[in-house]
Amino acid sequence: MSTTPLPGIGVQYDLTTREHRHLSVVAHRDGTRTVNLYRADDPDACAQSLHLTGAETASLIDALLPAHHSPNALHTTDLGLVAERIELSGHSYWNGRVLGETRMRTETGVSIVAVLRRAEARPSPAPDFRLAGGDTLIVIGTREGVDAAAAILGRE
């Protein structure tokens, strides 16, 4: 990847892919981006250009970054919150214990907004809700908080 300052405009990033395709992204000073794909037979001729808003750019980054992808992720927001599913194993330390014992909100800042058990959903479970192996907890919080929650709930 090469970087070229564009005075008064922003910065252009150029990339040649493994398949020898030329792609550039112009990061405009106003937060928008222009993505350009150049012709395969003439890498100096632009074949397609796409202008993205700041929000569209953020969505594209979310889709491209593997760290953001999780098969358990339900949703992410511009506020930095993530909703995710965390399943308790049958050998979980928390199997048979009440939800309040996890101290989830205190320890991680994450809220457990629902528990799925077999074909049933328990929204807003109370601290005295008894957990069972196989339960799927729907949690919401920051990425760091959700990761910490998964570590706590993964305890065996």
DSSP file (Angstrom, degrees, kcal/mol; ACC not computed):
  #  RESIDUE AA STRUCTURE BP1 BP2  ACC     N-H-->O    O-->H-N    N-H-->O    O-->H-N    TCO  KAPPA ALPHA  PHI   PSI    X-CA   Y-CA   Z-CA
    1    1 A M              0   0    0      0, 0.0     2,-0.3     0, 0.0    14,-0.2   0.000 360.0 360.0 360.0 139.0    0.0    0.0    0.0
    2    2 A S  E     -A   14   0A   0     12,-2.3    12,-2.7     2,-0.0     2,-0.4  -0.909 360.0-146.2-120.6 153.6    1.2    3.5   -0.8
    3    3 A T  E     -A   13   0A   0     -2,-0.3    10,-0.2    10,-0.2     8,-0.0  -0.961  11.8-174.4-122.2 133.7    0.0    6.8    0.6
    4    4 A T  E     -A   12   0A   0      8,-2.8     8,-2.9    -2,-0.4     2,-0.2  -0.973  21.8-133.7-129.8 118.3   -0.2   10.1   -1.2
    5    5 A P  E     -A   11   0A   0      0, 0.0     6,-0.2     0, 0.0    -2,-0.0  -0.474  13.4-159.6 -66.2 138.2   -1.1   13.4    0.5
    6    6 A L  E >>  -A   10   0A   0      4,-3.2     3,-2.8    -2,-0.2     4,-2.5  -0.844  21.1-133.7-118.7  90.4   -3.7   15.3   -1.5
    7    7 A P  T 34 S+     0   0    0      0, 0.0     4,-0.0     0, 0.0     0, 0.0  -0.141  87.4   6.5 -51.8 130.0   -3.4   18.9   -0.2
    8    8 A G  T 34 S+     0   0    0      1,-0.1    21,-0.1     2,-0.0    20,-0.0   0.309 132.3  57.1  81.8  -9.5   -6.7   20.5    0.5
    9    9 A I  T <4 S-     0   0    0     -3,-2.8    20,-2.6     1,-0.3     2,-0.3   0.751 101.3-111.1-116.2 -55.2   -8.5   17.2   -0.2
   10   10 A G  E  <  -AB   6  28A   0     -4,-2.5    -4,-3.2    18,-0.3     2,-0.4  -0.940  49.0 -40.1 156.4-133.4   -7.1   14.5    2.1
   11   11 A V  E     -AB   5  27A   0     16,-1.8    16,-3.3    -2,-0.3     2,-0.5  -0.993  39.2-146.0-135.8 139.6   -5.0   11.3    1.6
   12   12 A Q  E     -AB   4  26A   0     -8,-2.9    -8,-2.8    -2,-0.4     2,-0.5  -0.921  10.0-162.1-107.5 131.5   -5.1    8.7   -1.2
   13   13 A Y  E     -AB   3  25A   0     12,-3.0    12,-2.5    -2,-0.5     2,-0.4  -0.956   8.2-163.5-111.4 125.4   -4.2    5.1   -0.3
   14   14 A D  E     +AB   2  24A   0    -12,-2.7   -12,-2.3    -2,-0.5     2,-0.4  -0.904   9.0 179.1-113.8 139.4   -3.3    2.9   -3.3
   15   15 A L  E     - B   0  23A   0      8,-3.0     8,-2.9    -2,-0.4     2,-0.5  -0.999  18.7-155.7-138.8 136.8   -3.3   -0.9   -3.2
   16   16 A T  E     - B   0  22A   0     -2,-0.4     6,-0.2     6,-0.2     4,-0.0  -0.973  27.1-139.2-110.4 123.1   -2.5   -3.6   -5.8
   17   17 A T    >   -     0   0    0      4,-2.8     3,-2.2    -2,-0.5    -2,-0.0  -0.177  27.2-100.1 -76.7 170.7   -4.2   -6.8   -4.9
   18   18 A R  T 3  S+     0   0    0      1,-0.3    -1,-0.1     2,-0.1    -2,-0.0   0.780 126.7  57.1 -58.2 -28.6   -2.7  -10.3   -5.2
   19   19 A E  T 3  S-     0   0    0      2,-0.1    -1,-0.3     1,-0.0    -2,-0.1   0.213 123.1-108.2 -89.6  14.8   -4.7  -10.6   -8.5
   20   20 A H    <   +     0   0    0     -3,-2.2     2,-0.4     1,-0.2    -2,-0.1   0.807  69.9 147.4  63.3  34.1   -2.9   -7.4   -9.8
   21   21 A R        -     0   0    0      2,-0.0    -4,-2.8    16,-0.0     2,-0.5  -0.839  43.9-134.2 -98.7 138.6   -6.0   -5.2   -9.5
   22   22 A H  E     +B   16   0A   0     -2,-0.4    16,-2.6    16,-0.3     2,-0.4  -0.808  28.9 173.3 -96.3 128.8   -5.4   -1.5   -8.6
   23   23 A L  E     -BC  15  37A   0     -8,-2.9    -8,-3.0    -2,-0.5     2,-0.4  -0.990   6.6-173.2-133.3 138.6   -7.7   -0.1   -5.9
   24   24 A S  E     -BC  14  36A   0     12,-2.5    12,-3.2    -2,-0.4     2,-0.4  -0.981  10.8-160.2-134.3 151.6   -7.5    3.3   -4.3
   25   25 A V  E     -BC  13  35A   0    -12,-2.5   -12,-3.0    -2,-0.4     2,-0.7  -0.996   7.9-155.6-127.7 125.5   -9.3    5.0   -1.4
   26   26 A V  E     -BC  12  34A   0      8,-2.8     8,-1.9    -2,-0.4     2,-1.0  -0.910   7.4-154.8-101.2 117.2   -9.3    8.8   -1.0
   27   27 A A  E     -BC  11  33A   0    -16,-3.3   -16,-1.8    -2,-0.7     6,-0.2  -0.814  18.2-150.8 -91.3 102.9   -9.9    9.7    2.6
   28   28 A H  E >   -B   10   0A   0      4,-2.0     3,-1.9    -2,-1.0   -18,-0.3  -0.389  20.9-118.2 -75.8 152.5  -11.4   13.2    2.3
   29   29 A R  T 3  S+     0   0    0    -20,-2.6    -1,-0.1     1,-0.3   -19,-0.1   0.750 112.3  62.4 -61.7 -25.2  -11.0   15.8    5.0
   30   30 A D  T 3  S-     0   0    0    -21,-0.3    -1,-0.3     2,-0.1    24,-0.2   0.400 121.9-102.5 -84.5   4.7  -14.7   15.9    5.6
   31   31 A G  S <  S+     0   0    0     -3,-1.9    -2,-0.1     1,-0.4    26,-0.1   0.291  84.6 120.5  95.2 -10.8  -14.7   12.2    6.7
   32   32 A T        -     0   0    0     -5,-0.1    -4,-2.0    25,-0.1    -1,-0.4  -0.379  49.0-146.9 -80.8 166.9  -16.2   10.8    3.4
   33   33 A R  E     -CD  27  52A   0     19,-2.3    19,-3.8    -6,-0.2     2,-0.5  -0.979   8.4-153.5-134.6 146.7  -14.3    8.3    1.3
   34   34 A T  E     -CD  26  51A   0     -8,-1.9    -8,-2.8    -2,-0.3     2,-0.5  -0.990  12.3-160.1-118.7 123.3  -14.1    7.6   -2.4
   35   35 A V  E     -CD  25  50A   0     15,-3.1    15,-2.7    -2,-0.5     2,-0.4  -0.906  10.0-168.9-104.3 125.6  -13.2    4.0   -3.4
   36   36 A N  E     -CD  24  49A   0    -12,-3.2   -12,-2.5    -2,-0.5     2,-0.5  -0.954   9.7-164.9-119.4 132.9  -11.9    3.6   -6.9
   37   37 A L  E     -CD  23  48A   0     11,-2.8    10,-2.4    -2,-0.4    11,-2.0  -0.975  17.2-146.8-115.7 126.4  -11.4    0.3   -8.8
   38   38 A Y  E     - D   0  46A   0    -16,-2.6   -16,-0.3    -2,-0.5     8,-0.3  -0.575  26.3 -90.3 -96.8 156.1   -9.2    0.5  -11.9
   39   39 A R        -     0   0    0      6,-3.3     6,-0.2     3,-0.6     3,-0.2  -0.299  25.7-135.6 -63.9 143.4   -9.5   -1.5  -15.1
   40   40 A A  S    S+     0   0    0      1,-0.2    -1,-0.1   -19,-0.1    -2,-0.0   0.860 106.2  47.0 -67.4 -36.3   -7.6   -4.8  -15.2
   41   41 A D  S    S+     0   0    0      1,-0.3    -1,-0.2     4,-0.1    -2,-0.1   0.636 127.2  26.5 -83.5 -13.2   -6.3   -4.1  -18.7
   42   42 A D    >   -     0   0    0     -3,-0.2     3,-2.6     3,-0.2    -3,-0.6  -0.692  66.2-168.4-148.2  90.8   -5.2   -0.5  -17.8
   43   43 A P  T 3  S+     0   0    0      0, 0.0    -5,-0.1     0, 0.0    -3,-0.1   0.531  88.5  58.2 -63.6  -4.1   -4.4    0.0  -14.2
   44   44 A D  T 3  S+     0   0    0     -6,-0.1     2,-0.6     2,-0.1    -6,-0.0   0.517  89.8  83.9 -97.9  -7.1   -4.4    3.8  -14.7
   45   45 A A  S <  S-     0   0    0     -3,-2.6    -6,-3.3    -6,-0.2     2,-0.4  -0.860  78.6-133.4-101.7 120.5   -8.0    3.9  -16.0
   46   46 A C  E     +D   38   0A   0     -2,-0.6    -8,-0.3    -8,-0.3     3,-0.1  -0.575  24.2 178.8 -74.7 123.5  -10.7    4.1  -13.3
   47   47 A A  E     +     0   0A   0    -10,-2.4     2,-0.3    -2,-0.4    -9,-0.2   0.783  68.5  13.3 -92.5 -32.8  -13.5    1.6  -14.1
   48   48 A Q  E     -D   37   0A   0    -11,-2.0   -11,-2.8     2,-0.0     2,-0.4  -0.998  59.4-170.6-149.0 139.3  -15.7    2.2  -11.0
   49   49 A S  E     -D   36   0A   0     -2,-0.3     2,-0.4   -13,-0.2   -13,-0.2  -1.000   4.1-172.1-134.4 135.3  -15.8    4.9   -8.4
   50   50 A L  E     -D   35   0A   0    -15,-2.7   -15,-3.1    -2,-0.4     2,-0.5  -0.988  10.8-153.0-132.1 122.9  -17.9    4.9   -5.2
   51   51 A H  E     -D   34   0A   0     -2,-0.4     2,-0.4   -17,-0.2   -17,-0.2  -0.853  17.5-166.2 -98.6 126.6  -18.4    7.8   -2.8
   52   52 A L  E     -D   33   0A   0    -19,-3.8   -19,-2.3    -2,-0.5     2,-0.0  -0.900  15.2-131.6-116.3 139.5  -19.2    6.8    0.8
   53   53 A T     >  -     0   0    0     -2,-0.4     4,-2.4   -21,-0.2     5,-0.2  -0.264  38.7 -99.2 -72.2 171.0  -20.4    8.9    3.7
   54   54 A G  H  > S+     0   0    0      1,-0.2     4,-2.2     2,-0.2     5,-0.1   0.908 125.9  48.1 -59.0 -42.8  -18.7    8.6    7.0
   55   55 A A  H  > S+     0   0    0      2,-0.2     4,-2.1     1,-0.2    -1,-0.2   0.892 111.4  49.6 -66.8 -40.0  -21.4    6.2    8.3
   56   56 A E  H  > S+     0   0    0      2,-0.2     4,-2.3     1,-0.2    -1,-0.2   0.890 109.8  52.1 -65.3 -38.3  -21.2    4.1    5.2
   57   57 A T  H  X S+     0   0    0     -4,-2.4     4,-2.5     2,-0.2    -2,-0.2   0.921 108.5  50.5 -62.2 -44.5  -17.4    4.0    5.6
   58   58 A A  H  X S+     0   0    0     -4,-2.2     4,-2.3     1,-0.2    -2,-0.2   0.888 110.3  50.1 -61.5 -39.7  -17.8    2.8    9.2
   59   59 A S  H  X S+     0   0    0     -4,-2.1     4,-1.8     2,-0.2    -1,-0.2   0.898 110.6  49.2 -65.3 -40.5  -20.2    0.1    8.1
   60   60 A L  H  X S+     0   0    0     -4,-2.3     4,-1.9     2,-0.2    -2,-0.2   0.906 110.0  51.0 -65.7 -41.5  -17.8   -1.1    5.4
   61   61 A I  H  X S+     0   0    0     -4,-2.5     4,-2.4     1,-0.2    -2,-0.2   0.921 108.0  53.4 -60.4 -43.8  -14.9   -1.2    7.9
   62   62 A D  H  < S+     0   0    0     -4,-2.3    -1,-0.2     1,-0.2    -2,-0.2   0.892 110.9  46.6 -56.7 -40.9  -17.1   -3.2   10.2
   63   63 A A  H  < S+     0   0    0     -4,-1.8    -1,-0.2     1,-0.2    -2,-0.2   0.819 116.1  44.4 -72.6 -30.9  -17.7   -5.7    7.4
   64   64 A L  H  < S+     0   0    0     -4,-1.9    -2,-0.2    -5,-0.1    -1,-0.2   0.777  92.4  84.9 -87.5 -28.3  -14.0   -5.9    6.4
   65   65 A L    ><  -     0   0    0     -4,-2.4     3,-1.4    -5,-0.2     4,-0.5  -0.652  62.4-156.4 -82.6 118.4  -12.3   -6.2    9.7
   66   66 A P  G >  S+     0   0    0      0, 0.0     3,-1.1     0, 0.0    -1,-0.2   0.802  90.6  66.2 -63.5 -27.5  -12.2   -9.8   10.9
   67   67 A A  G 3  S+     0   0    0      1,-0.3    -5,-0.1    -3,-0.0    -2,-0.1   0.771 100.8  51.2 -64.2 -23.1  -11.9   -8.7   14.6
   68   68 A H  G <  S+     0   0    0     -3,-1.4     2,-0.5    -7,-0.2    -1,-0.3   0.619  93.5  91.0 -87.7 -12.7  -15.3   -7.3   14.3
   69   69 A H    <   +     0   0    0     -3,-1.1    -6,-0.0    -4,-0.5     3,-0.0  -0.704  43.7 155.3 -91.8 131.3  -16.8  -10.5   12.9
   70   70 A S    >   -     0   0    0     -2,-0.5     3,-1.4     3,-0.1    -3,-0.0  -0.963  43.6-138.1-148.0 133.3  -18.3  -13.0   15.2
   71   71 A P  T 3  S+     0   0    0      0, 0.0    -1,-0.1     0, 0.0    -2,-0.0   0.713 109.8  53.5 -63.6 -16.4  -20.9  -15.6   14.4
   72   72 A N  T 3  S+     0   0    0     12,-0.0    13,-1.9    13,-0.0     2,-0.2   0.588  82.0 110.6 -91.1 -11.9  -22.4  -14.8   17.9
   73   73 A A  E <   +E   84   0B   0     -3,-1.4    11,-0.3    11,-0.2     3,-0.1  -0.456  39.8 178.8 -68.4 129.8  -22.6  -11.0   17.2
   74   74 A L  E     -     0   0B   0      9,-3.4     2,-0.3     1,-0.4    10,-0.2   0.784  62.4 -19.9 -96.9 -36.7  -26.2   -9.9   16.8
   75   75 A H  E     -E   83   0B   0      8,-1.5     8,-2.7     2,-0.0    -1,-0.4  -0.957  48.0-156.6-170.5 147.0  -25.6   -6.2   16.3
   76   76 A T  E     -E   82   0B   0     -2,-0.3     2,-0.3     6,-0.2     6,-0.2  -0.940  17.5-155.6-126.6 156.2  -23.2   -3.3   16.7
   77   77 A T    >   -     0   0    0      4,-1.7     3,-1.6    -2,-0.3     4,-0.0  -0.829  33.4-110.6-127.4 166.2  -24.0    0.4   16.8
   78   78 A D  T 3  S+     0   0    0     -2,-0.3    -1,-0.0     1,-0.3   -20,-0.0   0.619 114.4  69.8 -67.0 -12.5  -22.3    3.7   16.2
   79   79 A L  T 3  S-     0   0    0      2,-0.1    -1,-0.3     1,-0.0     3,-0.1   0.461 118.9-107.6 -84.4  -1.6  -22.4    4.1   20.0
   80   80 A G  S <  S+     0   0    0     -3,-1.6    63,-0.5     1,-0.3     2,-0.3   0.660  74.9 136.8  84.7  16.3  -19.8    1.4   20.4
   81   81 A L  E     - F   0 142B   0     61,-0.2    -4,-1.7    62,-0.1     2,-0.4  -0.752  35.3-162.4 -99.8 146.4  -22.2   -1.2   21.8
   82   82 A V  E     -EF  76 141B   0     59,-3.4    59,-1.9    -2,-0.3     2,-0.5  -0.978   7.8-156.8-125.9 137.5  -22.3   -4.8   20.8
   83   83 A A  E     +EF  75 140B   0     -8,-2.7    -9,-3.4    -2,-0.4    -8,-1.5  -0.971  28.9 166.3-110.8 130.0  -25.2   -7.3   21.3
   84   84 A E  E     -EF  73 139B   0     55,-2.4    55,-2.7    -2,-0.5     2,-0.4  -0.970  36.3-120.0-145.7 155.6  -23.9  -10.9   21.3
   85   85 A R  E     - F   0 138B   0    -13,-1.9     2,-0.4    -2,-0.3    53,-0.2  -0.820  24.9-173.4 -94.8 133.8  -25.0  -14.5   22.2
   86   86 A I  E     - F   0 137B   0     51,-2.4    51,-3.3    -2,-0.4     2,-0.4  -0.983  11.3-151.5-128.5 120.7  -22.9  -16.3   24.8
   87   87 A E  E     - F   0 136B   0     -2,-0.4     2,-0.4    49,-0.3    49,-0.2  -0.749   8.3-137.2 -96.1 136.5  -23.7  -20.0   25.4
   88   88 A L        -     0   0    0     47,-3.0    46,-2.6    -2,-0.4    66,-0.1  -0.759  23.2-130.7 -86.8 132.6  -23.1  -21.7   28.7
   89   89 A S    >   -     0   0    0     -2,-0.4     3,-1.5    64,-0.3    46,-0.2  -0.339  22.2-110.4 -75.7 164.8  -21.6  -25.2   28.4
   90   90 A G  T 3  S+     0   0    0      1,-0.3    43,-0.2    43,-0.2    -1,-0.1   0.705 121.7  49.6 -66.1 -19.7  -23.0  -28.1   30.2
   91   91 A H  T 3  S+     0   0    0      3,-0.0    -1,-0.3     0, 0.0    -2,-0.0   0.178  83.7 141.6-103.1  15.0  -19.9  -28.1   32.4
   92   92 A S    X   -     0   0    0     -3,-1.5     3,-1.3     1,-0.1    64,-0.3  -0.259  58.9-132.5 -62.7 141.6  -20.1  -24.4   33.2
   93   93 A Y  T 3  S+     0   0    0     62,-2.8    63,-0.2     1,-0.2    -1,-0.1   0.805 109.8  56.7 -56.1 -31.1  -19.2  -23.2   36.7
   94   94 A W  T >  S+     0   0    0     61,-0.5     3,-2.3    59,-0.3    37,-0.3   0.526  74.2 122.8 -84.9  -7.1  -22.4  -21.2   36.5
   95   95 A N  T <  S+     0   0    0     -3,-1.3    37,-0.2     1,-0.3     3,-0.1  -0.408  88.3   6.0 -59.1 117.8  -24.6  -24.2   35.8
   96   96 A G  T 3  S+     0   0    0     35,-2.6    -1,-0.3     1,-0.3     2,-0.2   0.314 107.3 113.8  89.4  -7.5  -27.2  -24.2   38.6
   97   97 A R  S <  S-     0   0    0     -3,-2.3    34,-3.1    33,-0.1    -1,-0.3  -0.558  72.0-103.3 -92.9 161.4  -26.1  -20.9   40.1
   98   98 A V  B >   -I  130   0C   0     32,-0.3     3,-1.5    -2,-0.2     4,-0.4  -0.569  25.9-118.5 -86.1 150.3  -28.2  -17.7   40.1
   99   99 A L  G >  S+     0   0    0     30,-2.9     3,-1.8    27,-0.3     5,-0.4   0.837 109.2  64.3 -54.6 -40.2  -27.4  -14.9   37.6
  100  100 A G  G >  S+     0   0    0     27,-3.0     3,-1.2     1,-0.3    -1,-0.3   0.779  90.0  67.5 -58.6 -28.2  -26.6  -12.4   40.3
  101  101 A E  G <  S+     0   0    0     -3,-1.5    -1,-0.3    26,-0.3    -2,-0.2   0.742  88.9  65.6 -65.7 -21.9  -23.6  -14.5   41.4
  102  102 A T  G <  S-     0   0    0     -3,-1.8    -1,-0.3    -4,-0.4    -2,-0.2   0.773  87.3-152.7 -70.2 -24.1  -21.9  -13.6   38.1
  103  103 A R    <>  +     0   0    0     -3,-1.2     4,-3.1    -4,-0.4     5,-0.3   0.851  33.9 162.6  51.9  36.8  -21.7   -9.9   39.1
  104  104 A M  H  >> +     0   0    0     -5,-0.4     4,-2.6     1,-0.2     5,-0.8   0.901  65.0  42.3 -56.4 -52.1  -21.8   -9.4   35.4
  105  105 A R  H  >5S+     0   0    0      4,-0.2     4,-1.3     3,-0.2    -1,-0.2   0.906 118.2  46.7 -66.1 -40.1  -22.8   -5.7   35.3
  106  106 A T  H  45S+     0   0    0      1,-0.2    -2,-0.2     2,-0.2    -1,-0.2   0.918 119.9  38.2 -66.0 -44.3  -20.4   -4.8   38.2
  107  107 A E  H  <5S+     0   0    0     -4,-3.1    -2,-0.2    -5,-0.1    -1,-0.2   0.820 137.4  10.9 -78.9 -32.9  -17.4   -6.7   36.8
  108  108 A T  H  <5S-     0   0    0     -4,-2.6    34,-0.2    -5,-0.3    -3,-0.2   0.592  87.1-121.8-124.6 -16.8  -17.8   -5.9   33.0
  109  109 A G     << +     0   0    0     -4,-1.3     2,-0.3    -5,-0.8    -4,-0.2   0.491  69.9 134.1  80.2   2.9  -20.4   -3.2   32.6
  110  110 A V        -     0   0    0     -6,-0.8     2,-0.4    35,-0.2    -1,-0.3  -0.622  47.8-143.9 -88.9 143.9  -22.4   -5.7   30.4
  111  111 A S  E     -G  140   0B   0     29,-2.6    29,-2.2    -2,-0.3     2,-0.8  -0.899   7.1-141.3-106.0 136.8  -26.1   -6.2   30.7
  112  112 A I  E     +G  139   0B   0     -2,-0.4    27,-0.2    27,-0.2     3,-0.1  -0.868  24.7 176.8 -93.2 109.6  -27.7   -9.6   30.3
  113  113 A V  E     +     0   0B   0     25,-2.3    11,-3.0    -2,-0.8     2,-0.3   0.645  59.3   0.3 -94.9 -16.0  -30.9   -8.7   28.5
  114  114 A A  E     -GH 138 123B   0     24,-1.2    24,-3.0     9,-0.3     2,-0.4  -0.978  53.7-143.6-164.4 156.3  -32.3  -12.2   27.8
  115  115 A V  E     -GH 137 122B   0      7,-1.8     7,-3.1    -2,-0.3     2,-0.5  -0.998  15.3-153.2-125.9 128.9  -31.7  -15.9   28.4
  116  116 A L  E     +GH 136 121B   0     20,-3.4    20,-2.5    -2,-0.4     2,-0.4  -0.890  16.1 177.1-101.6 126.5  -32.7  -18.4   25.7
  117  117 A R  E >   - H   0 120B   0      3,-2.6     3,-2.7    -2,-0.5     2,-0.1  -0.970  60.6 -50.8-133.9 117.7  -33.4  -21.9   27.0
  118  118 A R  T 3  S-     0   0    0     -2,-0.4    18,-0.0     1,-0.3    16,-0.0  -0.384 123.5 -20.5  51.5-120.8  -34.6  -24.5   24.6
  119  119 A A  T 3  S+     0   0    0     -2,-0.1     2,-0.3    -3,-0.1    -1,-0.3   0.300 122.8  89.8 -98.0  10.0  -37.5  -22.9   22.7
  120  120 A E  E <   -H  117   0B   0     -3,-2.7    -3,-2.6     2,-0.0     2,-0.4  -0.778  58.5-153.4-110.4 151.7  -38.2  -20.2   25.3
  121  121 A A  E     -H  116   0B   0     -2,-0.3    -5,-0.2    -5,-0.2    -2,-0.0  -0.983   0.9-161.0-120.6 134.1  -36.8  -16.7   25.9
  122  122 A R  E     -H  115   0B   0     -7,-3.1    -7,-1.8    -2,-0.4     2,-0.1  -0.896  16.9-155.6-112.3  98.8  -36.6  -15.1   29.3
  123  123 A P  E    S+H  114   0B   0      0, 0.0    -9,-0.3     0, 0.0   -10,-0.1  -0.452  70.5   3.3 -74.0 148.7  -36.3  -11.3   28.7
  124  124 A S  S    S-     0   0    0    -11,-3.0   -10,-0.1     1,-0.1   -11,-0.1   0.903  84.9-151.7  46.2  60.5  -34.7   -9.2   31.5
  125  125 A P        -     0   0    0      0, 0.0    -1,-0.1     0, 0.0   -13,-0.1  -0.347  11.0-124.1 -64.7 140.2  -33.8  -12.0   33.8
  126  126 A A    >   -     0   0    0      1,-0.1     3,-2.2    -2,-0.0   -27,-0.3  -0.344  27.2-101.9 -78.3 162.8  -33.7  -11.1   37.5
  127  127 A P  T 3  S+     0   0    0      0, 0.0   -27,-3.0     0, 0.0   -26,-0.3   0.751 122.1  57.9 -58.3 -23.7  -30.6  -11.7   39.7
  128  128 A D  T 3  S+     0   0    0    -29,-0.2     2,-0.3   -30,-0.2    -2,-0.0   0.374  75.5 123.9 -89.7   6.9  -32.3  -14.7   41.2
  129  129 A F    <   -     0   0    0     -3,-2.2   -30,-2.9     1,-0.1     2,-0.5  -0.518  62.4-131.1 -67.4 128.2  -32.7  -16.4   37.8
  130  130 A R  B     -I   98   0C   0     -2,-0.3   -32,-0.3   -32,-0.2     2,-0.1  -0.728  18.9-141.1 -88.7 122.9  -31.1  -19.9   37.9
  131  131 A L        -     0   0    0    -34,-3.1   -35,-2.6    -2,-0.5     2,-0.3  -0.427  16.2-165.3 -80.8 154.9  -28.7  -20.6   35.0
  132  132 A A    >   -     0   0    0    -37,-0.2     3,-2.2   -36,-0.1   -44,-0.2  -0.991  32.2 -92.4-140.4 147.9  -28.4  -24.0   33.3
  133  133 A G  T 3  S+     0   0    0     -2,-0.3   -43,-0.2     1,-0.3   -44,-0.2  -0.329 114.3  33.9 -55.8 137.6  -25.9  -25.5   31.0
  134  134 A G  T 3  S+     0   0    0    -46,-2.6    -1,-0.3     1,-0.4   -16,-0.3   0.220  85.5 135.2  95.4 -13.7  -27.0  -25.0   27.4
  135  135 A D    <   -     0   0    0     -3,-2.2   -47,-3.0   -46,-0.2     2,-0.5  -0.383  46.9-146.0 -63.6 145.7  -28.5  -21.5   28.2
  136  136 A T  E     -FG  87 116B   0    -20,-2.5   -20,-3.4   -49,-0.2     2,-0.5  -0.978  11.8-154.1-114.4 120.8  -27.7  -18.8   25.7
  137  137 A L  E     -FG  86 115B   0    -51,-3.3   -51,-2.4    -2,-0.5     2,-0.7  -0.806   5.6-146.4 -97.3 131.7  -27.3  -15.4   27.2
  138  138 A I  E     -FG  85 114B   0    -24,-3.0   -25,-2.3    -2,-0.5   -24,-1.2  -0.879  27.7-177.7 -96.1 116.9  -28.0  -12.3   25.2
  139  139 A V  E     -FG  84 112B   0    -55,-2.7   -55,-2.4    -2,-0.7     2,-0.4  -0.833  15.2-163.7-118.3 153.4  -25.6   -9.6   26.4
  140  140 A I  E     +FG  83 111B   0    -29,-2.2   -29,-2.6    -2,-0.3     2,-0.3  -1.000  37.1  93.1-137.5 136.9  -25.1   -6.0   25.5
  141  141 A G  E    S-F   82   0B   0    -59,-1.9   -59,-3.4    -2,-0.4   -31,-0.1  -0.968  73.8 -36.3 173.1-165.8  -22.1   -3.7   26.2
  142  142 A T  E  >  -F   81   0B   0     -2,-0.3     4,-2.8   -61,-0.2     5,-0.2  -0.332  60.5-107.0 -72.8 163.9  -18.8   -2.5   24.8
  143  143 A R  H  > S+     0   0    0    -63,-0.5     4,-2.3     1,-0.2     5,-0.2   0.919 123.3  48.1 -57.1 -44.5  -16.7   -4.9   22.8
  144  144 A E  H  > S+     0   0    0      1,-0.2     4,-2.2     2,-0.2    -1,-0.2   0.906 112.1  49.0 -63.7 -42.2  -14.3   -5.1   25.7
  145  145 A G  H  > S+     0   0    0      2,-0.2     4,-2.5     1,-0.2    -2,-0.2   0.906 110.8  49.3 -64.7 -42.3  -17.1   -5.7   28.2
  146  146 A V  H  X S+     0   0    0     -4,-2.8     4,-2.5     2,-0.2    -1,-0.2   0.895 110.7  50.7 -65.0 -40.0  -18.7   -8.5   26.1
  147  147 A D  H  X S+     0   0    0     -4,-2.3     4,-1.8    -5,-0.2    -1,-0.2   0.910 111.6  48.0 -63.1 -41.2  -15.3  -10.2   25.7
  148  148 A A  H  X S+     0   0    0     -4,-2.2     4,-2.3     2,-0.2    -2,-0.2   0.893 110.7  51.8 -65.3 -39.7  -14.8  -10.0   29.5
  149  149 A A  H  X S+     0   0    0     -4,-2.5     4,-3.1     1,-0.2     5,-0.2   0.909 107.7  52.0 -62.4 -42.6  -18.3  -11.4   30.0
  150  150 A A  H  X S+     0   0    0     -4,-2.5     4,-1.4     1,-0.2    -1,-0.2   0.883 109.3  50.4 -62.0 -37.6  -17.6  -14.3   27.6
  151  151 A A  H  < S+     0   0    0     -4,-1.8     4,-0.3     2,-0.2    -1,-0.2   0.921 113.2  45.0 -66.0 -43.7  -14.5  -15.1   29.6
  152  152 A I  H >< S+     0   0    0     -4,-2.3     3,-1.3     1,-0.2    -2,-0.2   0.936 116.0  45.8 -65.3 -46.3  -16.4  -15.1   32.9
  153  153 A L  H 3< S+     0   0    0     -4,-3.1   -64,-0.3     1,-0.3   -59,-0.3   0.709 105.1  62.6 -72.5 -18.7  -19.3  -17.1   31.6
  154  154 A G  T 3< S+     0   0    0     -4,-1.4    -1,-0.3    -5,-0.2    -2,-0.2   0.495  75.5 123.1 -82.7  -3.3  -16.9  -19.6   29.9
  155  155 A R    <         0   0    0     -3,-1.3   -62,-2.8    -4,-0.3   -61,-0.5  -0.344 360.0 360.0 -61.4 134.2  -15.5  -20.6   33.3
  156  156 A E              0   0    0    -64,-0.3    -1,-0.1   -63,-0.2    -3,-0.0   0.383 360.0 360.0-117.3 360.0  -15.8  -24.3   34.0
